[in-house]
Amino acid sequence: MRNKLCSLVVFASLGCAAIAAPQTFDFKDAKGVNNAVFKLDAPLEAINGSANGISGTVSFDSANPAATKGKIIITTSSLHVPNPVMKEHMHGDKWMDVAKYSEITFETKELKNVKTSGDVTTADVVGSFKLKDITKEMTVPVKFTYLKDKLGARSNGQMQGDLLVVRANFLINRADFDINPSAPQDKVAEEIDLTLSIAGAAPKS
């Protein structure tokens, strides 16, 4: 009887561990819907653009969101503005130098001030932001929304699984990352407003 009870406890523990295990969410979106938006609002000109070359993975445990780890990558060549001349300049060596620096990355170190209500978790994410081979540690407010069994709805039934939606908004200083620091500030704002709107998939086998 004692052996049976021990076996039941072991199996129950394994079952709980399996349920609570973190999932890996892949943010490479075949639909091209995931995007990062950037804005520079100077007195004489406002520059608005986006990038959809998003990839990376995040490990997220809905039972323990504070343990979230991951890395998000933006392909610099996917940065786009409507004006073709401005886009050419932006991709050039004085600005983003996409030929030399192919990626912008943010990698998490820890989460602070974690609050969860239902499927939504908010936190201050401490991480390393890397642009043009310059790395700065920064803290970014992030909202995670865990959507169980919603991958099918996003993929039109092609895949089943869970989704993790990530929303973030933060500022970086143009000069800190050597983005044409000599540009006149009345035409090119010093601060760049970044907004990330992405969803990662954890397919079920």
Secondary structure, DSSP 8 states (H G I E B T S, - for coil): -HHHHHHHHHHHHHHHHHHH--EEEE---TT---EEEEEEE-SS-EEEEEE--EEEEEEE-TT-GGG-EEEEEEEGGGEE-SSHHHHHHHHSTTTT-TTT--EEEEEEEEEEEEEEETTEEEEEEEEEEEETTEEEEEEEEEEEEEETT-HHHHTTTS--EEEEEEEEEEEEETGGGTSSTTS-TTTS-SEEEEEEEEEEEEE--
